[in-house]
Structures are given as structure tokens and as C-alpha cells.
Amino acid sequence: MTEAFFRHSTTAGVRRAVVERVTLPRRELTLESSGGTVRVKVLDGPDGPRVKAEYDDVAAAARRSGRPAHELARELQTRALALVATRAAGTSPTTKES
């Protein structure tokens, strides 16, 4: 990239810096929906878990089930949060998971 700057611009110098990236611990759940299996990412944040269903999985499941994708995604997020909470509490989950 630096070579391209020198070749294609009038600059006499380029500042470069090494940066560090810190990430939250993450894991993945698999939930069953009326349209099939959906992967859900779980991030362990400082204020508790964050969950988000994989977009491609939600879109495919929504097409198969005939449900709106945003409704299915919201349902899966609620189920995933409940599952993560039951696991943290040490109780048995009621949602099917792989």
C-alpha cells in the first residue's frame, strides 16, 4: 500500500502505526426454527451477553417458513437470550440446541 501512495501521489512520506484489536469472547448456538436451523452468535460483553442470529440463516429460514425475517430474527434473539440466561443460572434449557 505504501508503494502505491508513493507511486500514485505527490506525498513524500507515509505515517504507519501498529494497532491492537481487542475482541469480546464469542461462541455460537444453533437454534431450530419453523424454517430450519439458524446459527446465533453470542458475545460475552461486560454488561452481559449479546446475541445476534446469522443473517443468511434467518433469511433462508424465513423464506422456507413464509414468515417475515425481522419477526423470526426477533424470536430467535429472545430464545437465544433465554437459553444463555438459563445456562448462566445452571438450569436446564427448554430450547432445542445443537
C-alpha positions as CSV (number, residue, x, y, z in Angstrom):
1,M,0.0,0.0,0.0
2,T,2.8,2.4,0.9
3,E,4.4,1.8,-2.5
4,A,1.1,2.7,-4.2
5,F,1.0,6.0,-2.3
6,F,4.5,6.9,-3.4
7,R,3.8,5.9,-7.0
8,H,0.4,7.5,-7.4
9,S,0.6,10.7,-5.3
10,T,3.0,13.5,-4.6
11,T,3.5,12.6,-1.0
12,A,7.0,12.5,0.4
13,G,6.1,10.3,3.4
14,V,3.5,8.0,4.9
15,R,2.8,7.6,8.6
16,R,2.3,4.0,9.7
17,A,1.3,2.6,13.1
18,V,0.8,-0.8,14.5
19,V,-2.6,-1.2,16.3
20,E,-4.0,-3.8,18.6
21,R,-7.5,-5.2,18.4
22,V,-9.3,-6.4,21.5
23,T,-12.4,-8.6,21.0
24,L,-15.1,-10.0,23.2
25,P,-15.2,-13.7,23.8
26,R,-17.7,-15.3,21.4
27,R,-19.4,-18.6,20.8
28,E,-22.2,-19.9,18.6
29,L,-25.5,-21.5,19.3
30,T,-27.7,-23.4,16.8
31,L,-31.4,-23.0,17.2
32,E,-34.2,-24.8,15.4
33,S,-36.9,-22.6,13.9
34,S,-40.0,-23.3,11.8
35,G,-37.9,-22.8,8.7
36,G,-34.9,-24.8,9.8
37,T,-31.6,-24.4,11.7
38,V,-30.3,-21.0,12.5
39,R,-26.8,-20.1,13.9
40,V,-26.8,-17.4,16.6
41,K,-23.6,-15.6,17.7
42,V,-23.2,-14.9,21.4
43,L,-20.8,-12.3,22.6
44,D,-19.9,-12.1,26.2
45,G,-19.9,-8.3,26.9
46,P,-19.1,-6.5,30.2
47,D,-22.9,-5.8,30.6
48,G,-24.0,-9.4,29.8
49,P,-24.4,-11.4,26.7
50,R,-25.3,-10.1,23.3
51,V,-26.9,-12.3,20.7
52,K,-27.4,-12.0,17.0
53,A,-28.8,-14.5,14.6
54,E,-26.8,-15.0,11.3
55,Y,-28.4,-13.0,8.6
56,D,-28.2,-15.6,5.9
57,D,-29.6,-18.3,8.1
58,V,-32.5,-16.1,9.1
59,A,-33.3,-15.1,5.5
60,A,-33.3,-18.8,4.4
61,A,-35.4,-19.9,7.3
62,A,-37.9,-17.0,6.8
63,R,-38.2,-18.0,3.1
64,R,-38.9,-21.6,3.9
65,S,-41.4,-20.8,6.7
66,G,-43.1,-17.9,5.0
67,R,-42.5,-15.7,8.0
68,P,-41.1,-12.1,7.9
69,A,-37.4,-12.3,8.5
70,H,-37.4,-9.5,11.1
71,E,-40.0,-11.3,13.2
72,L,-38.1,-14.6,13.0
73,A,-34.8,-12.8,14.0
74,R,-36.5,-11.2,17.0
75,E,-38.0,-14.5,18.1
76,L,-34.6,-16.2,17.8
77,Q,-32.8,-13.4,19.7
78,T,-35.3,-13.8,22.5
79,R,-34.9,-17.5,22.6
80,A,-31.1,-17.3,22.5
81,L,-31.0,-14.8,25.4
82,A,-33.3,-17.0,27.4
83,L,-31.1,-20.0,26.7
84,V,-27.9,-18.2,27.6
85,A,-29.6,-16.9,30.8
86,T,-30.7,-20.5,31.8
87,R,-27.2,-21.8,31.2
88,A,-25.7,-19.0,33.4
89,A,-28.2,-19.8,36.1
90,G,-27.3,-23.5,35.9
91,T,-30.8,-24.6,35.0
92,S,-31.9,-26.9,32.2
93,P,-32.7,-25.2,28.9
94,T,-36.1,-25.6,27.3
95,T,-34.9,-24.6,23.8
96,K,-33.5,-27.2,21.4
97,E,-29.9,-26.5,20.7
98,S,-27.0,-28.3,18.9
